[in-house]
């Protein structure tokens, strides 16, 4: 006979939280036993015990999620630490020389033939300046250059700050 998936999930969850569920059942039994006492004392005690059981179980469930998350993080850190120790041990044993380790850290620069047209790491050559353009810039007086960069639509305060700079 097959067990439905939902029932299997509930059984797995109950197996995970067996101790907390056992404590809740024990407290509920104690609360039922407290109801046998005179009603003036038994009912408040039974209510307190049931509330204690429910609150304790809710706190346990919330904390179990946090503990599981912390354990997973600790496992990852331990794995990373183990990998670093292994790497340091290999380096210290001399299997890989220090020069080889340093050269492996550098990025390989491809030859011009290996660079494709759509390669994002390709650099473009800057256009060369024409001598005529450079001669024109040298021939312009400094006042004209300032006048071209100054826009008269700006505030007067900004213009004063530009002149000071």
Order of alpha helices (4+ residues) and beta strands (2+ residues): alpha-alpha-alpha-alpha-alpha-alpha-alpha
